[in-house]
Amino acid sequence: MSTLLSRATPRRAFRSEAFDQSDMEQAELFDTASKFPAGFRYMGELISHAQEQPLIKHFQELEFKPFEFHGFLGKRRIVSFGWRYDFSGGGLQKTDDIPSFLEPVRSQAPAFAMLKASDLQHVLVTEYQPGAAIGWHKDRSVFGDVVGISLMSPCTFRWRRKAGVGWQRAAITLGRRSAYLLRGEARVEWEHSIPAVTELRYSITLRNFRTA
């Protein structure tokens, strides 16, 4: 059975703490969800094992390139569809259309995120080889909601937000084939990061555009 968590209660202090899948299945929804930033939503299994295997085969045929940020090349490798963001100064740019093999995922994600499929115009596929990570950041302001899907292996997903001279922190283990949504405070007030992974991992990130 899939685990679905959402966080819409007023903000409060957070502890630096990670939860695995069994923890979340055993905990009460309110008690567990209250540990995460408002606007965060999590489903333990959005796609099935049968769906995952063909996706991975398609990923192995993609032309991944190292993530580039102002001349720095990261260990993770990416490929964008629909739109891409050039972190070297080019900003948002149109790129290759979203391939047909990603359309089923693009159709499932909106129901989880309470969006329309047509809203999710940017799709990013990321390959994390062992040792690859993503540092503390917020997604670019041109984007609105963020939906992430984990494949191949789990990872730790962390948040932090400045609180006086210290930080409020929270963390969750993203299970294989799980999905998360960042919206509201979880999206705009909190930075997030993924520490170095120990196993090969892929992720699919879908974004809509921010509206005024």
Number of C-alpha atoms within 10 A of each C-alpha: 7 13 16 19 19 20 22 16 13 8 13 11 13 18 13 14 13 14 14 14 17 9 12 19 15 10 11 11 15 12 10 17 21 19 20 28 32 23 18 20 22 26 21 20 19 22 21 11 13 8 13 15 13 11 15 14 10 11 17 10 8 11 9 16 16 15 19 16 12 9 9 11 12 16 19 22 19 21 19 22 18 16 18 18 17 14 15 11 9 9 11 14 10 12 14 11 13 17 10 9 12 15 12 12 18 22 15 14 24 17 11 17 19 9 14 14 18 10 15 22 16 22 24 19 20 22 23 21 17 14 13 19 18 17 13 14 12 15 14 13 10 13 16 19 22 21 22 21 25 24 24 16 17 21 21 17 16 22 25 23 17 12 10 7 5 9 15 17 22 22 22 20 19 26 21 24 23 24 26 24 25 22 20 16 15 25 23 16 16 22 18 21 17 17 15 18 18 15 15 15 21 25 21 20 21 25 22 20 15 11 7 3
